[in-house]
Structures are given as C-alpha cells and as structure tokens.
Amino acid sequence: MRIVGVTFDSSSIATRPATMPLSDWELWACAQQVIKQHGANAPLQVALRIAELATNGDGEGVDTWQSIAKRVDQLMDYQTGKPLSRQ
C-alpha cells in the first residue's frame, strides 16, 4: 500500500475489505510514517494528498487523510519543524 510516498507492508492489510476504514492505531502509524519520510514538509505532503484525492472525487480518501492530518499536527513541533518525539 502506498500513501503519499509512504510505503507500507501490504501483507498486514491484505485481508481488509476495501471499504473498511483504518483503525485509530493505523492512522497514528500513517502520521508517524509521513513525518519520518517528509520531516518538516509532512503537513505540506498531507495537504497535497488531500487536494489530489478531492480533485479525483475520492471523499473517503479525503476523510482518511484529514484524520491523518490531525494526527500529524499533534505530532509536529512547528517551532523546530520536527516531530515532538523520536519514535
């Protein structure tokens, strides 16, 4: 599975129905991975992904990425542009 340049091992979600939303834990994991890959640019990358999904009419994808965006916001230290913790 690929989310905004973020690669995940699809074997753990291979049996998930296409319409099943991500769990809270999975949303936090996505947010952490986006920050790990994009650092201070993570919020921009998430915004670009949301815009792309909205342009393509993918409302469910927009909802998912807005949930990820909220978590990225909570994990980022905007004074330094780095994650609040080193996990």
N, C-alpha and C positions, 0 to 999 in steps of 0.2 A: 504494500500500500504506500502511496506517495502523497504527501501533503505539503505543499509549498516548498518543494526541495527537501523535504524531510522524508527519510526512508525508514519504514518500519518493517519488521519481520511479519509477513502476512500469515505465517503458519498459526499464529495465536488467534487470528480473527477469521480464519478460512471458513469456519462453520457458522459465522454470524450472518443472519439474514440481511439482505441489502438495506432494508428499511429500519433495522434496529439501531436506535441511537447509541452513541458512545456513552459509557458509564462515566461517572464523575472522575474516577481514578484515571481512565483513559484520556479524558480531557486535560487533566493536570499533566499527564505524561506527554501529551502532544505539546502543551505550552512549554514545558521544560525542554523538549527537544528543539522546538523552534528557537528558543533563547540560546541553547547550546550551539546551534548551527549559525544563527544570524547575529548573536550578541546584541549590541545596541540598536541594530536595524530590525530586530524581531517585530516590534509594533508596525513598522512600515511593511514588512513582508506579509504580516497577517492582514493588514488593511488592503494590500494589493490582491490577496487571495479572495477576500470578501468581495471586492469590486469585480473580480473576474467571475466569481460564482453568480453574483447578482446580474451581471451582463448576460450570462448564459441562462438565466431564469431558474437557477437551482436554489430554491428557497430553503430546502432542508440543509444544503451545504452552507448557505449563509448563516442559518441558525447555529449550526455546529461551530463554524469559525468565529461567530460572535461570542459563543461560550468560551472558546479558546482564547479570544482576545481579552476577555475579562480576567482570565487566569494569568495571561502574560502580563497584564497591567499590574496585578497583585504581586507578581514575582520580580518585577523590574525595579531597580533603583534608578530613577530618572536623573538624579544628580550626577551619577557616575556612568550611566548608560550600561550598567552591568546587572546581572542577576543579584538578588538580595542574599542568596546563599550559593555555596559551591557544591551542588549535588551532582 
